Amino acid sequence: MKKWILCLTAFLTLDLLDMWPFEQEDTSTLYIVESLQVETGRETVTFRTGGIEGTGADSASAIERLDDKVPGKLFLRQARRVIFLKDAERYLDLSELPDQLPAGAYVYRAAEEPENLEELEPVLTAKEQRRKDIPTLAQMKNGTLSGKPVEPAKLEADHADS
């Protein structure tokens, strides 16, 4: 009985003093990102999702600006894919991508921003479940470290047809 009282006291103390080992967040305030688009300029990095974009001198400032613009709190931990636009993967060090992006996120390359990404997302999700050859962020980072770069999958307009 003493153990139960001690555990309950510890639990209530943690709760009252807000000393939880992890950040508590109301899920209704989260802006969950399905696809994150990355574009680089001469001296800028741009992250885009759901028609909202954040541009900065580096990845950290671009994500910060994107977080300021989204309704709620930017949540990248469930992102399914990263889409590099206009060869951005060649100019951006992959270690500069936000740490919150899951290592299992699929990686694509596109010449231009897809016009119908919201309609394309269910098709991409189905392909990602069937095909095992679409590279992930972890594979690309490992390839960079090992000196054997992995190329992102091409995201083409005809993806929706196949």
C-alpha positions as CSV (number, residue, x, y, z in Angstrom):
1,M,0.0,0.0,0.0
2,K,2.9,2.4,0.8
3,K,4.3,1.8,-2.7
4,W,1.0,2.9,-4.3
5,I,0.8,6.0,-2.2
6,L,4.4,6.9,-3.0
7,C,3.8,6.4,-6.8
8,L,0.6,8.5,-6.7
9,T,2.4,11.2,-4.8
10,A,5.3,11.2,-7.3
11,F,2.8,11.3,-10.2
12,L,0.9,14.2,-8.7
13,T,4.1,16.1,-8.0
14,L,5.3,15.7,-11.6
15,D,1.9,16.8,-12.9
16,L,1.6,19.8,-10.6
17,L,5.1,21.1,-11.2
18,D,5.0,20.2,-14.9
19,M,8.2,18.3,-14.7
20,W,7.4,15.6,-17.3
21,P,10.4,14.3,-19.3
22,F,8.7,15.1,-22.6
23,E,6.8,18.1,-23.9
24,Q,3.1,17.9,-23.6
25,E,1.1,19.3,-26.5
26,D,-2.6,19.5,-27.2
27,T,-2.9,17.5,-30.5
28,S,-5.6,19.8,-31.8
29,T,-3.0,22.6,-32.0
30,L,-0.6,20.6,-34.2
31,Y,-0.1,21.3,-37.9
32,I,0.8,17.8,-39.1
33,V,3.0,17.8,-42.2
34,E,2.4,15.0,-44.8
35,S,4.9,16.2,-47.4
36,L,7.6,18.8,-47.0
37,Q,9.0,20.5,-50.1
38,V,12.5,21.8,-50.0
39,E,13.9,24.4,-52.4
40,T,17.3,26.2,-52.3
41,G,18.3,29.6,-53.8
42,R,21.7,31.2,-54.0
43,E,21.6,32.2,-50.3
44,T,18.3,30.9,-49.1
45,V,16.5,27.7,-48.1
46,T,12.7,27.4,-48.5
47,F,10.5,24.8,-46.9
48,R,6.9,24.5,-48.1
49,T,3.9,22.5,-47.0
50,G,0.2,22.9,-47.7
51,G,0.7,26.2,-49.6
52,I,2.6,27.7,-46.7
53,E,6.3,28.5,-47.0
54,G,9.1,29.7,-44.8
55,T,12.3,31.1,-46.3
56,G,15.5,31.8,-44.4
57,A,19.3,32.0,-44.8
58,D,19.6,28.5,-43.5
59,S,17.4,25.5,-42.7
60,A,16.9,26.4,-39.1
61,S,15.6,29.9,-39.9
62,A,13.5,28.6,-42.7
63,I,11.8,26.1,-40.4
64,E,11.3,28.8,-37.8
65,R,9.6,31.1,-40.3
66,L,7.4,28.2,-41.5
67,D,6.5,27.4,-37.9
68,D,5.5,31.0,-37.4
69,K,3.2,30.9,-40.5
70,V,1.3,27.6,-39.9
71,P,-1.9,27.6,-37.9
72,G,-0.9,25.9,-34.7
73,K,2.5,24.2,-34.0
74,L,4.5,22.7,-36.8
75,F,4.7,18.9,-36.4
76,L,7.2,17.2,-38.6
77,R,7.5,13.8,-36.8
78,Q,4.8,12.2,-39.0
79,A,6.0,13.5,-42.4
80,R,5.8,10.8,-45.0
81,R,8.0,12.3,-47.7
82,V,10.5,15.1,-48.5
83,I,10.4,16.5,-52.0
84,F,13.5,18.3,-53.2
85,L,12.7,20.9,-55.9
86,K,15.1,22.0,-58.6
87,D,18.0,19.8,-57.5
88,A,17.9,21.2,-53.9
89,E,19.3,17.9,-52.6
90,R,22.6,18.7,-54.4
91,Y,23.0,22.1,-52.7
92,L,21.7,21.4,-49.3
93,D,23.6,19.4,-46.7
94,L,21.1,16.7,-45.6
95,S,22.4,17.0,-42.0
96,E,20.9,20.5,-42.1
97,L,17.3,19.2,-42.4
98,P,15.2,19.4,-39.3
99,D,15.9,16.7,-36.7
100,Q,12.2,16.2,-36.3
101,L,11.9,14.6,-39.8
102,P,11.6,10.9,-39.5
103,A,14.4,8.8,-40.9
104,G,11.9,6.7,-42.8
105,A,10.5,9.6,-44.8
106,Y,10.6,8.9,-48.5
107,V,12.6,11.2,-50.6
108,Y,11.7,12.5,-54.1
109,R,13.1,15.0,-56.6
110,A,11.0,17.2,-58.8
111,A,11.9,19.8,-61.4
112,E,9.0,22.1,-60.4
113,E,6.6,22.3,-57.5
114,P,3.8,19.8,-58.1
115,E,0.5,21.6,-58.9
116,N,-1.8,19.0,-57.4
117,L,0.2,17.6,-54.5
118,E,-2.9,17.1,-52.3
119,E,-4.4,14.9,-55.0
120,L,-1.1,13.1,-55.6
121,E,-0.4,12.3,-51.9
122,P,-2.8,9.2,-51.8
123,V,-1.3,7.9,-55.0
124,L,2.2,8.3,-53.5
125,T,1.2,6.7,-50.3
126,A,-0.1,3.6,-52.2
127,K,3.1,3.4,-54.2
128,E,5.2,3.7,-51.1
129,Q,3.4,0.8,-49.6
130,R,3.9,-1.4,-52.7
131,R,7.3,-0.5,-53.8
132,K,10.4,-1.0,-51.7
133,D,12.9,0.8,-53.9
134,I,11.9,4.4,-53.0
135,P,14.8,5.8,-51.0
136,T,14.3,7.1,-47.5
137,L,16.0,10.0,-45.7
138,A,18.1,7.5,-43.7
139,Q,19.3,5.8,-46.9
140,M,20.3,9.2,-48.4
141,K,22.1,10.3,-45.3
142,N,23.9,6.9,-45.0
143,G,24.8,7.1,-48.7
144,T,26.3,10.6,-48.2
145,L,28.4,9.4,-45.2
146,S,29.6,6.3,-46.9
147,G,30.5,8.1,-50.1
148,K,27.9,6.1,-52.1
149,P,25.2,8.7,-52.7
150,V,21.6,7.6,-53.1
151,E,19.5,9.4,-55.7
152,P,15.9,10.5,-54.7
153,A,13.0,9.0,-56.7
154,K,11.7,11.2,-59.5
155,L,8.4,12.8,-58.9
156,E,6.8,13.3,-62.3
157,A,3.4,14.5,-63.4
158,D,2.6,11.1,-64.8
159,H,3.0,9.5,-61.3
160,A,-0.8,9.8,-60.8
161,D,-1.4,7.7,-63.9
162,S,0.8,4.8,-63.1
